[in-house]
Amino acid sequence: MTACAATNCTVRVQKGHLMCRGHWFEVPPKLRVAILNSYRGHETRNYRECVRKAVEHIESIEGVFQDVFPSGRDARFPAGHPKGREAGQSPSQSPAFIALPYLGRAS
């Protein structure tokens, strides 16, 4: 078993599979065909390029913001959420990022 190629996905997939089912079907059909054809044809350079495009496409859909949280914390979940915490941080520890409440417009 190996990990799904999508960024921040922890789903384990069978050997020979690139992504979990959910992420695979988010990839456009033409790109899926290109990945399969380049994999079967042993076209390594083209395969890597297609995989990179697929991962970037999924990131654009899911809104992965690695620039905002360089620690690798998943930006889709609020601080303190079990899936959003930093690697190695237990839920009982304070979150690395705390969102301040909106206080309204300054007068």
VOMI-234029 format. One record per residue (C-alpha): residue number from 1; residue in three letters; x, z, y. Coordinates in pm, whole numbers. Layout:
BEGIN
NUM, Ala, X, Z, Y
...
***
This chain:
BEGIN
1, Met, 0, 0, 0
2, Thr, 107, -69, 355
3, Ala, -30, -3, 704
4, Cys, -260, -237, 895
5, Ala, -63, -454, 1142
6, Ala, -299, -370, 1430
7, Thr, -161, -132, 1691
8, Asn, -265, 232, 1639
9, Cys, -452, 157, 1315
10, Thr, -378, 405, 1037
11, Val, -578, 231, 763
12, Arg, -376, 159, 450
13, Val, -414, -194, 310
14, Gln, -319, -348, -23
15, Lys, 17, -515, -63
16, Gly, -13, -877, 50
17, His, -279, -798, 313
18, Leu, -187, -812, 679
19, Met, -468, -603, 827
20, Cys, -764, -390, 735
21, Arg, -1097, -571, 699
22, Gly, -1227, -461, 1040
23, His, -925, -588, 1231
24, Trp, -885, -905, 1022
25, Phe, -1233, -1024, 1118
26, Glu, -1166, -955, 1487
27, Val, -898, -1228, 1474
28, Pro, -1037, -1572, 1568
29, Pro, -1104, -1791, 1259
30, Lys, -857, -2065, 1361
31, Leu, -580, -1807, 1399
32, Arg, -667, -1652, 1060
33, Val, -634, -1996, 899
34, Ala, -300, -2054, 1077
35, Ile, -171, -1716, 951
36, Leu, -273, -1792, 593
37, Asn, -131, -2147, 598
38, Ser, 204, -2041, 745
39, Tyr, 226, -1750, 497
40, Arg, 152, -1974, 198
41, Gly, 389, -2244, 328
42, His, 674, -1992, 378
43, Glu, 699, -2088, 746
44, Thr, 848, -1758, 861
45, Arg, 891, -1840, 1230
46, Asn, 536, -1977, 1266
47, Tyr, 395, -1684, 1062
48, Arg, 557, -1426, 1291
49, Glu, 426, -1605, 1599
50, Cys, 72, -1619, 1458
51, Val, 81, -1249, 1363
52, Arg, 204, -1160, 1712
53, Lys, -87, -1355, 1865
54, Ala, -334, -1184, 1631
55, Val, -207, -836, 1719
56, Glu, -215, -919, 2092
57, His, -571, -1047, 2054
58, Ile, -683, -723, 1888
59, Glu, -506, -518, 2157
60, Ser, -690, -713, 2427
61, Ile, -1025, -644, 2257
62, Glu, -962, -274, 2195
63, Gly, -797, -211, 2531
64, Val, -478, -53, 2403
65, Phe, -294, 87, 2704
66, Gln, 58, 162, 2589
67, Asp, 184, 148, 2949
68, Val, -41, 437, 3048
69, Phe, 65, 665, 2762
70, Pro, 427, 589, 2667
71, Ser, 415, 877, 2419
72, Gly, 202, 657, 2195
73, Arg, -118, 859, 2235
74, Asp, -415, 632, 2181
75, Ala, -570, 570, 2521
76, Arg, -915, 501, 2371
77, Phe, -969, 873, 2303
78, Pro, -965, 1160, 2555
79, Ala, -691, 1420, 2550
80, Gly, -760, 1682, 2287
81, His, -952, 1443, 2061
82, Pro, -807, 1451, 1705
83, Lys, -744, 1075, 1705
84, Gly, -604, 1077, 2058
85, Arg, -345, 1350, 2023
86, Glu, 23, 1272, 2016
87, Ala, 202, 1240, 1685
88, Gly, 293, 1579, 1543
89, Gln, 73, 1775, 1783
90, Ser, -179, 2002, 1620
91, Pro, -531, 2025, 1764
92, Ser, -474, 2387, 1869
93, Gln, -195, 2287, 2109
94, Ser, -284, 2193, 2464
95, Pro, -310, 1817, 2522
96, Ala, -25, 1631, 2689
97, Phe, -265, 1468, 2937
98, Ile, -545, 1655, 3110
99, Ala, -811, 1460, 3300
100, Leu, -903, 1629, 3627
101, Pro, -1274, 1648, 3714
102, Tyr, -1407, 1410, 3975
103, Leu, -1465, 1607, 4292
104, Gly, -1652, 1337, 4482
105, Arg, -1555, 1153, 4794
106, Ala, -1336, 1338, 5041
107, Ser, -1514, 1405, 5372
***
